[in-house]
Amino acid sequence: MPSRNAQQEKEVLQWVEGVMGEPLPKGDFGEILKDGVLLCKLMNKIQPGSVKKFKEKGPAFLLMENVQSFLAAAKKYGVPDEEVFQTPDLFEARNLSQVALCLFSLGRATQKHPEFTGPQIGPKMATKNERNFSDEQIRQGRDATIGLQSGTNVGASQAGLGGMGNTRHM
């Protein structure tokens, strides 16, 4: 389990605050997100209607369902499975760095959705850069010899080493 990165957690919370358009409650990263209510609201802000129902208050198992609903919506939105956290990672604070990774990934996924006009987080997503070479260009590249591709032996000599078994004198 990777160690927590306070700077990343702060950056994620600032992004969430920017998307939500309202200040977040004060407190620790895990405590703010624990019940899943903020995560469900965030997902609905990014993609309206993606989390149909969620509980604001209630026993732990109902609040854990909020987190499950968020995770399902995030996967559907485009967050890769390997970057999604498990409910206990957040609810029991087992792996909060994975929670931060998931939210970073959600922020990156918003770049693929032109309907989202909110703030960005993380690096810009790469776009496909396909190249089409003609058969002639491929043949030229394959058959060409690049200078010094085969190496060189200029300056390589055993002069001054003496005979076999002798040590080098400095």
N, C-alpha and C positions, 0 to 999 in steps of 0.2 A: 504494500500500500504506500503510494507516494506521500511525502509530507505535504502539509497544507502550505499554500502560498498566499499570504495575506494580501499582497499586491494584486494578484489575480482575482481574489474574492472581492476586493474593493472595486476593481474594474467592472466585474460582473454586476455588482449591486448598483453601480453608477449607470450601467447600460439599462438594467431593469427599470431604474427610476426614470431614465430618459424615455423609455418606451411607454411606461405607465403614465407619465406626465404628472406624477404626484410624488411627494416625498415618502420614502419608506420609513417604517418604524425603526427606531434606534435599537441596536443590539448586535449580537454575534451573527455571522453569516448563516450558520446552521439554524439558529433560533428563529431568525426572520422567515426562513423558507420552510421550516419543519412541518407545519400543518398542511402545506400544499395549496392553501387558499391563494396566496400571492402567485404561485406558479400557474394555477388555473386561470387567474385573471390575466396574467402575462400572455398565456397562450391564446386566450380569447381576444386580447388586444392585437396580437400579431395576426391571427386568423380568426375572425369573428365566428362564433358558433362551434369552434372545434372541441370545446369541453362543455357539453350540454348542461350538466348539473354537478354542483359540488357543494359540500357542506362547509359552512362558516365556523360552526362549533359542533362539538359532539365528542363521543368517546374516541380513543386512539384508533381503533380499527376503521371507523368512518373517515377520519382524517387521513389515514393511510390510503384509502380509496381515492382521495383527492390527488395524491402523488401518483398513484397508478393511472388515473385519468390523464394527468399531465404527460406522463411518459408515453402513453399510447398515442396521444395527439402529437407529441414531438416526433415520434417515429414516423407517423403518417405524414408529417410536414417535411421530413427529409433528414432527420438526425440519424446517422448510422448507428446500428445496433451496438457496435463496439465502443461507442462514446456515450451510451445511455447508462445511467446508474441504476442500482437496485433500490427499492423502497427503503430497506433498512440502512443503506448508505447515508441517507438523509435523516430519516426518522429517528434512528438510534445514533446518529453522528459517527458511523463506522468509517466512512470514506468520503469526506466532504470535498476532497480534491477531485473526485470523480463527478460530483455534483457540479462543481465549477466547470469542469471539462464539458459536461453535457450542455450547460448554458452557453458556453463559448461556441459549441457546435451548433446550437440553435441559432445563435447570432449569425454564424456563417451561413446557415441554411436560408436565412431571410434574404441573402444576396441573390439567391436563385429565384426569388419570387418578386417580380416587378411591382406587384400590388402593394408590397410593404414599403412604406416611405419613411419609416422611423430611423433612429440612429443605428449606425453600424458598429460592430465590435469584431476585433480580430483582423487577421490579414484578408486581403481581397481574394476571392475565389479565383482560381485559374480557369481560363476559358480554353476550349479546344483549339489547337493550332495545327490542323492537319496540313500536311504537305504532299503534293502530287508531283512526282518526278517522272519524266519520260523515260522510256527504255534506254535511250541514248545517254541521258544524264546518269542513270544508274550504272551503265556499262563504263562510262568514263570514270566515275568515282571508284568503281570496283577495280579497274585495271590500272589506275594511276599509281605512280610511285612518288611518295612524298620524300622530300630531301631529308637525309639522315634517318630514314625509316629503318634501314638495315643496320644502322650504327656505323661506327668508324673505329679504326684502330690506330689512328695517328697519335703518336706519342706513347703508344703501348710498347714497352720494351723491357727486357729482363736484364739490361745492362747494369752492372754494378751489384748484382745480387750475389756474385761469387758462384760457387758450385752447389750441387745438391747437398743438403744437410747443414750448410753453413748458416749462421745467424746473420742478420742484417746489422751492420755497424753504423752507428749514428754518431 
